[in-house]
Amino acid sequence: MRTRWYALVAVAALAALAAGTLSPASGQNPIVVGASISQTGRLAVTATYVLQAYQLWVDDVNAKGGLLGRPVTLKVYDDKSDPGTGAKLYEKLIVDDKVDLVAGPYSTPVSAAASTVTEKYKKVMVAPMAAGDALWKRGYRYLIQTLTPSSLYYIGVVDLALERGLKTIAFMSEDSEALRVATPAAADLAQKKGLKVVHNEYFPRGTTDFSAMLMRIKALGADVLVCGCYEPESVLSVRQSKEIDYSPRLLFAGHGAAVPEFYKALGKDAEFVLASDHWDSRMKTPGNAEFVERFKKKYGREPNYHAAGTYGGMQVFEAGVRKAGSLDQDKIRQALGELDLVTIFGRYKVSETGGQIAKTSIIVQWQGGKKEILWPGETATAKAMLPAPPWAERR
Amino acid sequence: MLWEPVLWGQLLIHGVMLGGLYGLLALGLNLVFGVMRVINFAHGELVMLGAFLTFWGYTALGLHPLVALPFSAAVLFGVGWALQRFLMERVLGGQPMAALLVTFGLSLIIINVGLLVFGADIRSIPLVSGSLRVAGFVIPKARGLAFLTAMALTVATVAFLRWTALGRAIRATAQHPEVAITCGVDVRRTRLVTFGLGAALGAAAGSLIMLILPMDPQSGSLLILKAFAVIIVGGLGSVAGGLLGALVLGIAEVFGSFFIATVFGEVMAYVLMLLVLLVRPAGLLGIAER
């Protein structure tokens, strides 16, 4: 009889302890984070990564005891991949639902539309999936960027070229808003550090024949070719370089060269090609490996940069709220402006406008059918195989 | 560095290879115009269909594009023949605008059905890569192969027009339909064959272009602009003029892209058209209508 009584007390005590560690804030009303995510429509496939990352972040925060001593819950609507609908939903979240914090939607256009609403109500919005520097040139105060800014897409290539003693560099870029920022930033840095820029040209979207441009770049003797491009130009620039027998010692083919389809399209010709990426599961940022593990365990698939970027963005938001010590939006904005930290996604630091200034792309290289991280050095997984051998010497 | 003779030779070779393809691209359009006096706005879409058939043969059946080419040309011959038989025959001889609008509508339909069936993805046949070195010049293998095939098909078409009864009938109908009838030419059948042949040549051109450059269902509308430029520069209805126009356009594009900018290469088609229309409206080898 006596033993059973002790056991009962022990179980009750354990239960209380467990409840305490899991949710010390139970009983308190939760902090509600509102967002609209494209759960249907053309953005839906990618946007599910964003939603899953939000949910994982909520789990993790609650496991740590919540935010400001209160549990966190998520309120999500479907914007149907439509910027106009997104804007209306943020109005609903703020005015009707009176959510405590708002997090960004997926994609730049939806973020752009939603930010007009959040700015109006002076609600801080950390928008983890908003690129495009123009969003931070509108004089808005409450929009915070955590994704790689375009100006830091390609700067790693310059470092790698200089490390190998290369002398001349040529740029060919798609005429798009982001690359009109990314390319000059890299070209300026190259010039400043002593690389000679021999060619810098923008081509309209949809161009398929680059051979004459590449013949010119070849004739000018560029050691480094930087193609500011996405699919399919990433593939075409490599294929057509080979076709005219132009062997740059360093061939960089932009974000489009980081996807598996790039290697599939080119096979062995993709070897030695460099690419830029926002994030990699092997990056040695604090907590990255654990994030990848937890994400895989919860959802049964590998996280991509959209998931990692969203999670990293929420880590920033969380740090901002903790630093502010309240849900006062202006205090949070102030704190976010002062923070300088490294999330699983990379470094975070914003300028006065709220635009990101510290997160860079990583530079990878295709080696033996796999992507190896070359830059930044502290997160590298392999040595750069540079200079690349001429086409004629490959088999 | 940019003024070496070898480099200029290299550019010239590149331009000629491109021009050879443009020639084949425009040949079908030119033939149909010669016989029917109708600009076939859907020619670019027939080119695209041919290219996608060859692509399908390559990916689904593992056929070499040059093996698949005759099949897709044959299929498109049938498509062209049927279009003429069931569609164009009804509008020819009436308002010239009607025939033009029919081909225009046809082009829109084919593009959108293409988008529905093939999707908007960009496809290519990356089978032949790399280059050969001939006398110090770099010859891209895929471009060389496409150029040689295009030239062979062009020569075969010219020979067909010159030395076969059907070819003579096509030329006769092009010159003067009424006189052709009095000479015993079955003009209606000639028109069917011509439209079929035009589509088949387009399909061949599309298949060869896909060896070099990627295409999507909307690429046809870009290609037909080049074909227009070629026949306007060379002279509407003139086969030899078309070839000359194609070479001029190919070379102008390569030099324009090289010395000015890639965007300018794309502008060349319009620049040449404008120049020719100003200076010699009938085209380089065209005969002015009286």
Chai-1 contact restraints between the chains, C-beta under 6 A:
chainA,res_idxA,chainB,res_idxB,connection_type,confidence,min_distance_angstrom,max_distance_angstrom,comment,restraint_id
A,E201,B,A261,contact,1.0,0.0,6.0,A-B,restraint_1
A,F203,B,T262,contact,1.0,0.0,6.0,A-B,restraint_2
A,T208,B,L213,contact,1.0,0.0,6.0,A-B,restraint_3
A,T208,B,P214,contact,1.0,0.0,6.0,A-B,restraint_4
A,D209,B,L213,contact,1.0,0.0,6.0,A-B,restraint_5
A,A212,B,V254,contact,1.0,0.0,6.0,A-B,restraint_6
A,A212,B,S257,contact,1.0,0.0,6.0,A-B,restraint_7
A,A212,B,F258,contact,1.0,0.0,6.0,A-B,restraint_8
A,M213,B,T262,contact,1.0,0.0,6.0,A-B,restraint_9
A,R216,B,F258,contact,1.0,0.0,6.0,A-B,restraint_10
A,A219,B,M1,contact,1.0,0.0,6.0,A-B,restraint_11
A,A219,B,L2,contact,1.0,0.0,6.0,A-B,restraint_12
A,A219,B,L7,contact,1.0,0.0,6.0,A-B,restraint_13
A,P232,B,I122,contact,1.0,0.0,6.0,A-B,restraint_14
A,P232,B,P214,contact,1.0,0.0,6.0,A-B,restraint_15
A,K242,B,S129,contact,1.0,0.0,6.0,A-B,restraint_16
A,K242,B,G130,contact,1.0,0.0,6.0,A-B,restraint_17
A,E243,B,S131,contact,1.0,0.0,6.0,A-B,restraint_18
A,E243,B,P140,contact,1.0,0.0,6.0,A-B,restraint_19
A,I244,B,V138,contact,1.0,0.0,6.0,A-B,restraint_20
A,D245,B,S131,contact,1.0,0.0,6.0,A-B,restraint_21
A,D245,B,V138,contact,1.0,0.0,6.0,A-B,restraint_22
